[in-house]
Amino acid sequence: GKNLITPENSKTSLGITYTVGDDFGVSCSGTAQNIVGFYYPAQDWDNALILKPGTYTASVFGIVEGAMTFVGWSREYPDSKSAQLFSIPSDSQTATFTIDEPVLAILQFNINSGNSVSTTVYAQLELGSTATAYEPPNVTTTPIDLDGNTLCSLPDGTHDELTIDATGAVTLVKRVGVA
């Protein structure tokens, strides 16, 4: 599919309830007790999107004008310098941006403190400079061959790690607990 983002799981945070629908629209309702964000794909850089060099268009439909903003942040790979990719402050808007180096990206829509909302937000990120109608993301999984290894964890919290960097290189780190 053309939509490169999927929403994180349903949650309730600071007075707002977010429910992810079958079409990956995010229904949000309540009154924000503070600025509240909903993230694509998650709220931490370890799970960020890997965007390769190119031109992208971000679109959002359903945000409440004056109460919500759709924004994208990036971190240059492999450095950790952060920058804003785009900001869309009102409904049915788009933003186009170009990146020259691979970046890690987190997209989010924010509900400003004190605002009451009851809406469904449809967010989309697509390759290219033309915004098109919303399509749910085509979610697929790709198995990774661990070459006979398994990921393990210990009761003390020690766990193996599998990472994929912005270039697509896969690294498996086996951890050993210490008595």
N, C-alpha and C positions, 0 to 999 in steps of 0.2 A: 504494500500500500504506500501511498504518498505521505501519510501523516507519520512523522518520525517520533512522536512522543506518546507515551501512555501515562495516565495519572497514577499516583501512588494509591494506596488502599484508603477506603473510607475511614473517617475519623471524626472526632469531636475535639475542638480546641478553642479555648478562650471565648466561649459562647456561640460558636458557629459549628453546625453539624454539616459535614461533607459526606455525600454518598455517591460513589462511582456507579453509574448505570451500565447496562449491557452495551450501550453505544459509546461508552467511555466519556459521556457527558458527566459533569460533576454538579450534582444538585447541592446548593448551599442555602442554609436557612439559619436565622438567629440574629443576635445583635453582638457585634464584635466588642469584647471587653478591652481589647488592645489591638494594635495592628496584627492581623492574622494572615498567614500565608498558606497556600496550598501549592505543592511542588510537583514538578515533572522532571525526572522520574522520582526523586526523593530529596530530602533536605540535607544531604551530605555529599561532599565531593567524591567520596569513594564510590558512589553510585551514579555519578554524573553521566550525561550523554557525551559521547565522543564525536565531535563534529570535525570533519576533514575540511581542508580549504575549499571554498566555493561561496556561492551566493545562496542565501536562505530567505524565506518569507515566513514570518510568524503572523498568525491570525487568531483573533478571539471573538467569540460571539456569546452574548448573554450577560456580560458584566454590567453592573449597574453604574451608569455614568455618575461621576462625582464621589462614588463610594468605593470603587475597585480600580485596580491597575494591573495590567499584565506586563511582566518585565522579564528579561532574560539576562543572566550573568554568565561570564566566562572566566576561565583560568587558562592561561597559556600553558601548553604542554612543552617541556616538562617543568617549567617554572611555576610558581604559585601566585603570580601577579593577577589580580582580579580586575575585571572591567565590565561595564554595562554594555550588553549587545544591543538592546532595544528597550523602549518603554511605550506601552499603549494605554492611554488613560481613559478611553471610553469604548462603548460597545461597537461591534462590527467594524473594527479598524484593523489595519495591517501595518507591519513594519518590515522593511527589507534591509538586510545587512550582509556584508561580505567579510570573510575571514581569509587571511593569507597563510596561516599556520594552523596545525591541528590544535583544537582547544577542547577543554572539558566545559560542559554547559549545564546549568540548572535554570529551568524556567519556572515561573510562579505567578499566580495571581494573588494579590493582596486585598484584604478588606480593611479599610481604615477604621480606626478606633471609634466606637460609638455609632457606627452605621448599622442599620437593620437591612437584611437582604433576604429575599426568597426568589431564587433564580437558578437556572441551570446554565453552566458555562461550558462551552465547547472550544477547546484550544487546539491549534494545529501548527506544526512546524513542517515546512516542506522545502525541498531543494528547488532552487530557481528563484526568479524575480517576479513571478506572477502568482497572485493569490487565487486559489480556486475554492469551490464549495467544500464545506467540512466533510471529511470522511473519517470514520473510526479507524484507528491504527490497525494494521494487519499484524497481530502479535504471533510470532513464531519463536521457537526455541531451537538452538543449535547445540547438539551434544559436543562436548570437548573430550577427546581421547586423552586420558591421564596416563597412558602407557603402563597399565598395570598398577598404578598407584591409586589409593583411596584417600579422601579427605577425612581426617580424624580430629577428635577433640578430647581433652582430658577434663576431669572434674574441677581442676584448679583454674579453668578458663583458657589454658593453652590450646591453640587450635591451628591446624594447617591453613594456609592461605593460597588462593588461586587468584591471580590478577591478570587483567588484560589491559595493556597500555594503549595510548592513543594511536599507535602504529599497528595495533592488532596482535602484538607479540604476547604470548601466554607464558606466565611464570608460575611454577608451583613451588611453594616454600613449605617444607616439612618441619614442624616444630617438635621439640622434645621437652617434656616436663623434667624438672629437677627436684630431687627429694631433699 
